[in-house]
Amino acid sequence: MKLYHFTPGELASLLEHATGNVALIMEDGAAFAINSTLSLLYALRMLMNRSTDGYLSPELRVESPEDRELILRYLIRRCSRVSGWAC
């Protein structure tokens, strides 16, 4: 699952709510399991070092259907806020 144009804080907040196995996939193919706050912060740091504009566009590997639903609901709410179609 590819996400686009996230701030580091926004991405961290979203991923902290995941309950199953979630991994951030780097451009070189390295994967960071987000099973602790330390690994999440390290992965975010790696992504921020590669960002040119301060925004992150990570690829995620999400195993749990509940976590996929959580992320998709967040993306729908985010798109509705930006478009003016607030839910």
C-alpha positions as CSV (number, residue, x, y, z in Angstrom):
1,M,0.0,0.0,0.0
2,K,1.5,3.3,-1.1
3,L,0.8,6.5,0.9
4,Y,1.5,10.0,-0.4
5,H,2.3,13.4,1.1
6,F,2.3,12.6,4.8
7,T,4.1,14.7,7.5
8,P,6.2,12.6,9.8
9,G,3.9,13.3,12.8
10,E,0.8,12.4,10.8
11,L,2.3,9.1,9.7
12,A,3.5,8.3,13.2
13,S,0.1,9.0,14.6
14,L,-1.6,6.8,12.1
15,L,0.9,3.8,12.5
16,E,0.7,4.0,16.3
17,H,-2.9,2.8,16.1
18,A,-2.0,-0.3,14.0
19,T,-2.4,-3.5,16.0
20,G,-1.0,-6.1,13.6
21,N,2.2,-6.5,11.6
22,V,3.0,-3.4,9.6
23,A,6.3,-2.7,7.8
24,L,7.6,0.4,6.2
25,I,9.3,-0.5,2.9
26,M,12.3,1.7,1.9
27,E,13.2,2.5,-1.7
28,D,16.1,0.1,-1.6
29,G,13.8,-2.7,-0.5
30,A,14.7,-2.7,3.2
31,A,11.7,-3.2,5.4
32,F,11.3,-1.9,9.0
33,A,8.8,-3.7,11.1
34,I,6.7,-1.2,13.1
35,N,6.3,-3.3,16.2
36,S,7.7,-0.7,18.6
37,T,8.0,3.0,18.9
38,L,11.7,2.8,18.6
39,S,11.5,1.0,15.2
40,L,8.8,3.4,14.0
41,L,11.0,6.4,14.9
42,Y,14.0,5.0,13.3
43,A,12.1,4.2,10.1
44,L,10.6,7.7,10.0
45,R,14.1,9.1,10.4
46,M,15.3,7.1,7.5
47,L,12.4,8.3,5.4
48,M,12.9,12.0,6.4
49,N,16.6,11.8,5.4
50,R,15.5,10.9,1.9
51,S,12.7,13.4,1.7
52,T,13.4,16.6,-0.3
53,D,10.3,18.6,0.7
54,G,9.6,17.4,4.3
55,Y,6.8,15.1,3.3
56,L,6.9,11.3,3.3
57,S,5.4,9.0,0.7
58,P,6.1,5.5,2.2
59,E,5.1,2.1,1.0
60,L,3.5,-0.1,3.7
61,R,3.1,-3.8,4.0
62,V,0.0,-4.4,6.1
63,E,-0.9,-7.9,7.1
64,S,-4.0,-7.4,9.2
65,P,-7.3,-6.6,7.5
66,E,-8.3,-4.4,10.5
67,D,-5.1,-2.3,10.0
68,R,-5.8,-2.0,6.2
69,E,-9.3,-0.8,7.1
70,L,-8.0,1.6,9.7
71,I,-5.6,3.1,7.1
72,L,-8.2,3.3,4.3
73,R,-10.7,5.0,6.7
74,Y,-8.1,7.5,7.6
75,L,-7.3,8.2,3.9
76,I,-11.0,8.6,3.1
77,R,-11.4,11.1,5.9
78,R,-8.3,12.9,4.8
79,C,-9.4,13.2,1.2
80,S,-12.9,14.4,2.3
81,R,-11.3,17.2,4.4
82,V,-9.1,18.3,1.6
83,S,-11.9,18.2,-1.0
84,G,-14.4,19.9,1.3
85,W,-16.7,16.9,1.5
86,A,-16.3,16.6,5.3
87,C,-17.8,13.5,6.8
